Amino acid sequence: MKQRFIIIRPVVVSVLVSFLLGHPHAGFANVSDSASGKKTIANFMINFAKFVEWPDSAFEAPDSPFKVCIVGEDPLKGILDKKIRNKKVKKRKFIVERIASGDIEAIKKCHISFLGPSEVNRVKELANSLTGIPVLTVSDVDGFAKAGGMIGIVSVGRKVRMQINKTRITKAGLKASEKLLKIGS
């Protein structure tokens, strides 16, 4: 019986390791995995429009709406659309658009882009492609801000926190308020 256990254990360990290596965010729950998390992210998206300043050139006209894009898989399942309907920030309405995975040119036309879990392996590529473009990138995939994203929304225990990449925000020509920067870690 001992021999069988010894043989099975390495197999189980190797399967577990290959699973974790194949899934960079395996074992970490995304904030958007729960209904309350989806609502929290939607509220954050509205508040980001309040606490981040875009250059005038980011908008076609003074009354142009904030274009909020969901890139790739949409973990918010329509909650963002409901939350921002009829909302205004800085006299601008919001519109939501879904963008196909990896469509850099479409993302460049957004003001705020939420990257879904399908984009986890493209974060660095997307961040580099958007350098100098005033698009605030946001996601709840593990390690987003460290990988080059601007604002990572993460669960810490039972609380939701933000990880902010100040360098990327500055390089995009955006100005985050001190209030937002203090909240982020």
C-alpha positions in Angstrom: 0.0 0.0 0.0 2.9 2.4 0.7 4.3 2.1 -2.8 1.0 3.0 -4.4 0.7 6.2 -2.3 4.3 7.2 -3.2 3.6 6.8 -6.9 0.3 8.7 -6.8 1.6 11.6 -4.8 4.1 12.8 -7.4 1.4 12.5 -10.1 -1.0 14.6 -8.1 1.7 17.2 -7.4 2.7 17.4 -11.0 -0.9 17.8 -12.2 -1.5 20.5 -9.6 1.7 22.4 -10.5 0.9 22.2 -14.2 -2.7 23.5 -13.5 -1.3 26.5 -11.5 1.3 27.3 -14.1 -1.2 27.1 -16.9 -3.6 29.5 -15.1 -1.8 32.6 -13.9 -4.6 33.7 -11.6 -5.7 30.2 -10.5 -6.3 30.1 -6.8 -7.1 33.8 -6.6 -10.7 35.0 -6.7 -11.4 38.0 -8.9 -13.5 40.7 -7.3 -15.9 40.3 -10.2 -16.6 36.7 -9.2 -19.4 37.8 -6.8 -22.5 39.9 -7.4 -21.4 42.4 -4.8 -17.9 42.6 -6.4 -19.5 43.3 -9.8 -21.4 46.2 -8.3 -18.3 47.5 -6.5 -16.3 47.5 -9.7 -19.1 49.4 -11.5 -19.1 52.0 -8.7 -15.4 52.3 -9.0 -15.6 53.0 -12.7 -17.9 55.9 -12.0 -15.6 57.3 -9.3 -12.5 56.9 -11.5 -14.2 59.4 -13.9 -14.5 61.8 -10.9 -10.9 61.4 -9.6 -8.9 61.2 -12.8 -8.4 64.1 -15.2 -8.1 63.5 -18.9 -6.5 66.0 -21.3 -9.1 67.9 -23.4 -7.7 66.2 -26.5 -9.1 62.9 -25.2 -12.6 64.1 -26.1 -14.0 65.1 -29.4 -16.1 67.9 -27.9 -16.7 69.5 -24.5 -19.9 67.4 -24.0 -18.6 64.1 -25.4 -19.3 61.2 -23.1 -16.9 59.1 -21.1 -16.4 56.0 -23.2 -16.0 53.0 -20.8 -14.9 49.8 -22.6 -14.9 46.2 -21.5 -12.1 44.4 -23.2 -12.5 40.7 -23.9 -14.7 38.5 -21.7 -17.2 40.6 -19.7 -17.3 39.5 -16.1 -19.6 42.3 -15.1 -22.5 40.8 -17.0 -24.4 44.1 -17.7 -24.2 45.5 -14.2 -21.9 48.3 -15.4 -24.5 49.3 -18.0 -27.2 49.5 -15.4 -25.1 51.5 -12.9 -24.0 54.2 -15.2 -27.2 54.7 -17.1 -28.3 58.3 -16.7 -25.2 59.2 -14.6 -23.1 62.2 -15.3 -19.6 63.1 -14.1 -18.1 66.5 -15.0 -21.2 67.1 -17.2 -20.4 64.1 -19.3 -22.6 61.1 -19.7 -21.2 57.5 -20.0 -21.4 55.0 -22.7 -20.3 51.4 -22.5 -18.8 49.5 -25.3 -17.5 46.0 -25.5 -14.2 45.5 -27.3 -12.9 42.2 -28.8 -9.9 40.7 -27.2 -6.7 42.4 -28.3 -8.2 45.1 -30.4 -5.7 47.8 -29.5 -7.0 50.4 -32.0 -10.5 50.2 -30.5 -9.1 50.4 -26.9 -7.2 53.6 -27.8 -10.6 55.3 -28.4 -11.8 54.5 -24.8 -11.4 56.7 -21.7 -11.6 53.8 -19.2 -10.9 50.2 -20.2 -11.8 47.3 -18.0 -9.8 44.3 -19.0 -11.6 41.0 -18.4 -10.0 37.7 -17.3 -9.5 36.7 -20.9 -6.8 39.4 -21.1 -4.7 38.2 -18.3 -1.8 37.1 -20.6 -1.9 40.3 -22.6 -1.6 42.9 -19.8 2.0 43.8 -20.5 1.4 43.9 -24.3 -1.7 46.1 -23.9 0.0 48.4 -21.4 3.0 48.9 -23.7 0.7 49.6 -26.7 -1.2 52.2 -24.8 1.8 54.2 -23.5 1.2 57.8 -24.1 -2.5 57.3 -24.9 -5.0 58.7 -22.3 -6.8 55.5 -21.5 -7.2 54.5 -17.9 -6.8 50.7 -17.7 -8.5 48.8 -14.9 -8.8 45.1 -14.1 -9.4 42.7 -11.3 -7.0 40.1 -12.6 -4.2 39.2 -10.2 -1.1 41.2 -10.5 -2.6 43.7 -13.0 -0.9 46.9 -11.7 2.5 45.2 -11.4 2.2 43.9 -15.0 1.7 47.4 -16.4 -2.0 48.1 -15.8 -3.0 51.3 -14.1 -5.5 50.3 -11.5 -5.9 46.8 -10.1 -8.9 46.0 -8.1 -8.1 43.2 -5.6 -9.7 41.4 -2.7 -7.8 41.6 0.5 -9.6 39.4 3.0 -13.2 40.6 2.9 -12.3 44.1 1.6 -11.7 45.4 -1.9 -8.6 47.5 -2.4 -6.9 49.2 -5.3 -3.3 48.8 -6.5 -2.3 51.9 -8.5 0.5 52.1 -10.9 1.3 55.9 -10.8 4.0 55.7 -13.4 1.6 54.2 -16.1 -1.1 56.8 -15.2 1.4 59.6 -15.7 2.8 58.2 -18.9 -0.7 58.1 -20.3 -1.1 61.9 -19.7 -3.7 61.3 -17.1 -3.8 63.0 -13.7 -5.0 61.1 -10.7 -6.2 63.1 -7.8 -4.3 62.9 -4.5 -7.5 61.4 -2.9 -7.4 58.5 -5.4 -3.7 58.0 -4.9 -4.1 57.9 -1.1 -6.8 55.2 -1.4 -4.6 53.0 -3.6 -1.7 51.0 -2.2 
